[in-house]
């Protein structure tokens, strides 16, 4: 069994490396939860079953993070937004990168609303300049109410600071 540390390698300006050696199917959730308990005991989470876990936001300005592990692929959900990762070392490392962003000030969820209902979500990461944001992906629902005034709301977890670890 290999080692794993929940620290970030992407984007390149963050000075950390992440290691993830061979982790068998069914071990990813276990490794993440163990790391959270040891390194970030203040972060609240629950293990839904051996293949799913939920990391809870600390307040209404944040979003839930839901992780699913499967033989073929893994999925991370930030609120309604989600992304799929291959079940190989690169895919697992990328999932951990997204997890680090989703739990820190370096990532945020941008929600688009019409008539108070969210219909589109973009996960953004803080750019190297430390001011602007870059889109990591967008997903949405069909919204036929395109004449209603559009609003934008931002959600951001600040559960951890990867710069401190």
C-alpha positions as CSV (number, residue, x, y, z in Angstrom):
1,X,0.0,0.0,0.0
2,X,1.3,3.4,-0.9
3,X,1.2,6.8,0.8
4,X,-1.0,9.8,0.2
5,X,-1.0,13.4,1.4
6,X,-3.8,15.8,0.8
7,X,-1.8,18.7,-0.6
8,X,-1.9,20.3,-4.0
9,X,0.2,20.2,-7.1
10,X,-2.0,22.1,-9.5
11,X,-1.7,25.0,-10.4
12,X,2.1,25.0,-10.6
13,X,2.5,28.1,-8.5
14,X,1.4,26.3,-5.3
15,X,4.6,24.9,-3.7
16,X,3.3,21.5,-2.8
17,X,3.6,18.0,-4.1
18,X,1.0,15.3,-3.8
19,X,1.9,11.6,-3.6
20,X,-0.5,8.9,-4.3
21,X,1.0,5.5,-4.9
22,X,-1.1,2.4,-5.6
23,X,-4.4,2.6,-3.9
24,X,-6.8,-0.3,-4.6
25,X,-10.5,0.1,-5.3
26,X,-12.3,0.7,-2.1
27,X,-9.4,2.5,-0.4
28,X,-9.7,6.0,-1.7
29,X,-12.5,7.1,0.6
30,X,-10.7,5.4,3.5
31,X,-7.5,7.3,2.7
32,X,-9.2,10.7,2.4
33,X,-11.1,10.2,5.6
34,X,-8.0,9.1,7.5
35,X,-6.1,12.1,6.2
36,X,-8.9,14.5,7.2
37,X,-9.1,13.0,10.7
38,X,-5.3,13.3,11.2
39,X,-4.5,16.6,9.4
40,X,-7.8,18.5,9.6
41,X,-9.8,17.3,12.6
42,X,-12.0,20.4,12.6
43,X,-13.4,19.5,9.2
44,X,-16.8,17.7,9.5
45,X,-17.5,14.8,7.1
46,X,-19.4,11.6,7.0
47,X,-18.8,8.2,5.4
48,X,-22.0,7.4,3.6
49,X,-20.8,3.9,2.7
50,X,-17.5,2.3,1.6
51,X,-17.7,4.0,-1.8
52,X,-19.1,7.4,-0.8
53,X,-18.3,10.3,1.5
54,X,-19.6,13.8,2.1
55,X,-17.5,16.7,3.4
56,X,-19.7,19.4,5.0
57,X,-19.3,23.1,4.5
58,X,-18.6,25.1,7.7
59,X,-21.4,27.7,6.8
60,X,-24.0,28.7,4.2
61,X,-21.3,30.4,2.1
62,X,-19.7,27.0,1.3
63,X,-20.9,23.9,-0.5
64,X,-21.0,20.2,0.2
65,X,-18.3,18.0,-1.4
66,X,-19.5,14.5,-2.3
67,X,-17.0,11.9,-3.5
68,X,-17.9,8.6,-5.1
69,X,-15.5,5.8,-5.7
70,X,-16.1,3.1,-8.3
71,X,-14.1,0.4,-10.1
72,X,-14.3,2.3,-13.4
73,X,-14.1,5.9,-12.4
74,X,-14.4,8.3,-9.4
75,X,-16.6,11.4,-9.2
76,X,-16.4,14.5,-7.1
77,X,-19.4,16.8,-6.6
78,X,-19.2,20.4,-5.5
79,X,-22.8,21.1,-4.8
80,X,-24.5,20.2,-8.1
81,X,-21.4,20.6,-10.2
82,X,-19.4,17.4,-10.7
83,X,-16.5,15.9,-12.5
84,X,-15.4,12.4,-13.4
85,X,-11.9,11.0,-13.0
86,X,-10.3,7.8,-14.3
87,X,-9.5,5.1,-11.8
88,X,-5.8,5.2,-12.3
89,X,-3.0,7.1,-10.5
90,X,-3.3,10.2,-12.6
91,X,-7.1,10.3,-12.2
92,X,-6.9,9.9,-8.4
93,X,-4.2,12.6,-8.2
94,X,-6.4,14.9,-10.2
95,X,-9.4,14.2,-8.0
96,X,-7.3,15.0,-4.9
97,X,-6.2,18.3,-6.6
98,X,-9.8,19.2,-7.2
99,X,-10.6,18.2,-3.6
100,X,-7.9,20.5,-2.3
101,X,-9.2,23.4,-4.4
102,X,-12.8,22.7,-3.3
103,X,-11.9,22.7,0.4
104,X,-9.8,25.9,0.2
105,X,-9.8,29.5,-0.7
106,X,-8.2,28.6,-4.0
107,X,-11.5,27.2,-5.5
108,X,-15.1,28.5,-5.6
109,X,-18.4,27.5,-7.1
110,X,-20.1,30.2,-9.3
111,X,-23.9,29.6,-9.5
112,X,-26.1,31.3,-12.1
113,X,-29.7,31.9,-11.0
114,X,-32.9,33.1,-12.7
115,X,-36.0,33.8,-10.6
116,X,-34.0,32.6,-7.6
117,X,-33.3,29.1,-9.0
118,X,-29.8,27.9,-9.8
119,X,-29.5,26.5,-13.3
120,X,-25.8,26.6,-14.2
121,X,-22.6,26.1,-12.1
122,X,-18.9,26.8,-12.9
123,X,-16.1,25.6,-10.7
124,X,-13.3,28.2,-10.7
125,X,-9.8,28.2,-9.4
126,X,-7.7,31.2,-8.3
127,X,-5.3,32.2,-11.1
128,X,-1.6,32.6,-10.5
129,X,-1.9,36.3,-10.1
130,X,-4.0,35.7,-7.0
131,X,-6.7,38.0,-8.2
132,X,-8.5,36.6,-11.2
133,X,-10.4,33.3,-11.5
134,X,-10.2,30.6,-14.2
135,X,-13.0,28.2,-15.1
136,X,-12.3,24.6,-14.5
137,X,-15.6,23.5,-16.0
138,X,-19.3,24.4,-16.3
139,X,-22.4,22.4,-16.2
140,X,-26.1,23.3,-16.2
141,X,-29.7,22.5,-16.7
142,X,-32.0,23.6,-19.5
143,X,-33.5,26.9,-18.5
144,X,-36.4,28.1,-20.6
145,X,-36.9,31.2,-18.5
146,X,-34.2,33.1,-20.4
147,X,-35.9,36.5,-20.1
148,X,-35.7,36.6,-16.3
149,X,-32.9,38.7,-14.7
150,X,-29.7,36.7,-14.3
151,X,-28.0,36.7,-10.9
152,X,-24.7,35.2,-9.9
153,X,-23.9,33.8,-6.4
154,X,-20.5,32.5,-5.3
155,X,-19.9,29.7,-2.8
156,X,-16.5,29.0,-1.3
157,X,-15.2,26.6,1.3
158,X,-12.4,27.7,3.4
159,X,-12.0,24.5,5.4
160,X,-8.3,24.3,5.0
161,X,-5.3,26.3,3.8
162,X,-2.9,24.1,1.7
163,X,-0.3,26.8,2.1
164,X,0.0,26.0,5.8
165,X,0.6,22.3,5.5
